[in-house]
Structures are given as C-alpha cells and as structure tokens.
Amino acid sequence: MASKKGVDIAELIKAKEAQRKKVLEPEVEAEEETKETKVTSEAAVEKKKMLDKQMSININPRGILKVCAIVVVLMLVFFAGRFSVGDIGIVDSGSDSGSWLTGLFSGVDAVDEVTGEAVPKADEPVVVEEPKVEPKEEPKVEEVVDVPEKTVTTYDNTQLVLNNVKVDWKETWGKIIQLDYTIINGEDGTIKPSYISIRVEGYGDFEKKMPLPTSGKTVKKGQRFEAITNVPKGFAYSESTTGDLTSVTVTATLYDANDNIMGSFISDFSLK
C-alpha cells in the first residue's frame, strides 16, 4: 500500500513537472526571441555607428610624387619609341579617348576622324595626290596683220649718209675698199634701193657701183638701214690725180633698180 502511494506521488511530481515545463516553455521561447531581436538591433546600431564615424587618411606627398615621376618617365619612353618609328599620328582634339588609344596601341591602321580615310603606316609609301590645276585661260592676243606697205617710186625724203670710207694705201697710191653708210626712209611707204655709186675728186664722171646686200634692198617707212659694204675690186686713186689726200671730195649716190636717183651725199674724206 505504501509502495503504491509512493508511486502515485512520483507520478504526480512528474506530471506537475511536465505541466510546469509546458507553462514555462512559451516564456523561454519568447525570452530567446527577445534576446535575438535585441542582438540584431544592437548589431544594426553598431554598424550605423561605424558608418557615421569619421576616418582620416594619411597621404605621403613624397611617395605620390615618386610614383607620378616613374609613370611620366615610362610614358615618355613609350611615346619616344612610337615617334621613332613614325607610328603615331596627330589626333584631333575633338576625337574621343577611345580613338586616340586605338591609334596608339593597336596594330591596325588608324582612321582619320575628319576624312574617314585610313592613315597608312610609316613603312607604307604615302601617295600624295596633287590638286588638279585648272588651266588658266590665256589672254587672247589679236594677231597683228602685217599689211604690206605701198612701194614708193618717187623720192622726196630718202636720205643717204656716207659715214666713212676705208682705204688701202700703197705708199704712192691707194684704193677705197669699203663704205660705211646709212639709208633713211622718210617716204610715205616702202623704198627699194638697189646700189650705190661713188665718184672721187679728180676722176671726173668716172664712178664705181657698189650693189647693196639683200637685207638693205627693202627699207620700210620710217626705218633706217646701216651697213659697211665692200667696194667690188676697190676704187683706185693717186695723189697726183686727187691732189691733197687729207681732204678729198667723195660723192655717193643711191639708186633703185630702175636707175632712179633716190638720194645723194657729198663730203670730204682723208684717203691717205
């Protein structure tokens, strides 16, 4: 009997213990949830405090300058190499950095931003197309028609001037071998002289004819013709006939092809 009572008391205690756990179990779970919520809230607050904290960064100017100097030196060495092979071109300031870098580092020919044409590499021959030059219109020059002048056959203003005579002196006699003369055309047209005849003082009407060169047989209006021409076989003379050889009168007459007198000239010359 006593044993059974003891069993009942033990079971009763167990039952009460179980009942107490059932009552306390929700409270423990709520307490644990409260603790977890509190921990989460504290962590969020701590994180927010860390974001709001002010941080200070220590910068060493000397170190930064060293790094910058090294970078600049490397870039200068790189660009010097690019310039030495002629593989770098001038990029328009308005182009973007991508095109600029492409022109520097890519092995493909760069493309001109303005013209859209490929820029050849340094080892490729560059063909420069010369601009087309349009021919200039040359000023029209009116052709001057050489209207033939009328040939004058009557002579009023034709002049013959005997500038000098050249002689060949033989100690006791001499001869006139050349004439230096000028023909002046003052007529209203072209004259065509043919020959000159000369007469020497002391020899009366004896004359020596001297044919004119072809260039002197046509003299246009207002022109003058000068020449030194040989006297065929010369004009021989002696002091016993002419007298004083330091002053001898020589007469020259100009004729046309029809033996018409065109002009004449008289002057004294030294024949010695």
C-alpha positions, 0 to 999 in steps of 0.5 A: 500500500505504501509502495503504491502511494509512493508511486502515485506521488512520483507520478504526480511530481512528474506530471506537475513537472511536465505541466510546469515545463509546458507553462514555462516553455512559451516564456523561454521561447519568447525570452530567446526571441527577445534576446535575438531581436535585441542582438540584431538591433544592437548589431544594426546600431553598431554598424550605423555607428561605424558608418557615421564615424569619421576616418582620416587618411594619411597621404605621403606627398613624397611617395605620390610624387615618386610614383607620378615621376616613374609613370611620366618617365615610362610614358615618355619612353613609350611615346619616344619609341612610337615617334621613332618609328613614325607610328603615331599620328596627330589626333584631333582634339575633338576625337574621343579617348577611345580613338586616340588609344586605338591609334596608339596601341593597336596594330591596325591602321588608324582612321582619320576622324575628319576624312574617314580615310585610313592613315597608312603606316610609316613603312607604307609609301604615302601617295600624295595626290596633287590638286588638279590645276585648272588651266588658266585661260590665256589672254587672247592676243589679236594677231597683228596683220602685217599689211604690206606697205605701198612701194614708193617710186618717187623720192622726196625724203630718202636720205643717204649718209656716207659715214666713212670710207676705208682705204688701202694705201700703197705708199704712192697710191691707194684704193677705197675698199669699203663704205660705211653708210646709212639709208633713211626712209622718210617716204610715205611707204616702202623704198627699194634701193638697189646700189650705190655709186661713188665718184672721187675728186679728180676722176671726173664722171668716172664712178664705181657701183657698189650693189647693196646686200639683200637685207638693205634692198627693202627699207620700210617707212620710217626705218633706217638701214646701216651697213659697211659694204665692200667696194667690188675690186676697190676704187683706185686713186693717186695723189697726183690725180686727187691732189691733197689726200687729207681732204678729198671730195667723195660723192655717193649716190643711191639708186633703185633698180630702175636707175632712179636717183633716190638720194645723194651725199657729198663730203670730204674724206682723208684717203691717205 
